[in-house]
Amino acid sequence: MSVEGRNVIKLTPEEFRYMALLHELTGVHVRDCIVDEENGRIIFLVNPDEIGKAVGPRGIYVQKLRKLLGKNIEIVGFSENLEDAVRYSLAPARVREVKLVNRPGGKKVVYVSVEPKDKGLAIGRGGKNVARARIILKRYFGIDSVIIA
């Protein structure tokens, strides 16, 4: 299901409402919203130059949304470029290299090399940061797995 080789993203009414709420609160152009029930969070994708504006001074907008919606809020930069999307989805971990491997059977795996000191940061507590990257990369690039090296 793609248009010109790109995945078509279908938003639920709930995701659309959350996007409108963030936009109303901040004036930021919200590119996408992903409700991650498994990790109790809502991930908003915004233009990279608007991340600070979306978060707000001292995180005020993230705090407001967390109280209002009862879920953790994460603001991530959006990019249609795979390497940039990996960097944004794993921030603040410093990504050194991104390598896409097409496995037999059509599985797509991304190997990500990060600064050694940032490996724990990239993976996150209970693997939640690497899970965020996998969710975003699956949605936009059809990536099946993300391996941090």
Secondary structure as the mmCIF struct_conf table of DSSP 4:
data_model
#
loop_
_struct_conf.conf_type_id
_struct_conf.id
_struct_conf.beg_label_comp_id
_struct_conf.beg_label_asym_id
_struct_conf.beg_label_seq_id
_struct_conf.end_label_comp_id
_struct_conf.end_label_asym_id
_struct_conf.end_label_seq_id
STRN STRN1 SER A 2 VAL A 3
TURN_TY1_P TURN_TY1_P1 GLU A 4 GLY A 5
STRN STRN2 ARG A 6 ASN A 7
HELX_LH_PP_P HELX_LH_PP_P1 VAL A 8 ILE A 9
HELX_RH_AL_P HELX_RH_AL_P1 PRO A 13 THR A 26
STRN STRN3 VAL A 30 ASP A 36
HELX_RH_3T_P HELX_RH_3T_P1 GLU A 37 ASN A 39
TURN_TY1_P TURN_TY1_P2 GLY A 40 GLY A 40
STRN STRN4 ARG A 41 VAL A 46
HELX_RH_3T_P HELX_RH_3T_P2 PRO A 48 GLU A 50
HELX_RH_AL_P HELX_RH_AL_P2 ILE A 51 VAL A 55
HELX_RH_3T_P HELX_RH_3T_P3 PRO A 57 GLY A 59
HELX_RH_AL_P HELX_RH_AL_P3 ILE A 60 LEU A 69
BEND BEND1 GLY A 70 LYS A 71
STRN STRN5 ASN A 72 GLY A 77
BEND BEND2 GLU A 80 ASN A 81
HELX_RH_AL_P HELX_RH_AL_P4 LEU A 82 LEU A 90
TURN_TY1_P TURN_TY1_P3 ALA A 91 PRO A 92
BEND BEND3 ALA A 93 ALA A 93
STRN STRN6 VAL A 95 ASN A 102
TURN_TY1_P TURN_TY1_P4 PRO A 104 GLY A 105
BEND BEND4 GLY A 106 GLY A 106
STRN STRN7 LYS A 108 VAL A 114
HELX_RH_3T_P HELX_RH_3T_P4 PRO A 116 ASP A 118
HELX_RH_AL_P HELX_RH_AL_P5 LYS A 119 ILE A 123
HELX_RH_3T_P HELX_RH_3T_P5 ARG A 125 GLY A 127
HELX_RH_AL_P HELX_RH_AL_P6 LYS A 128 PHE A 141
STRN STRN8 SER A 145 ILE A 148
#
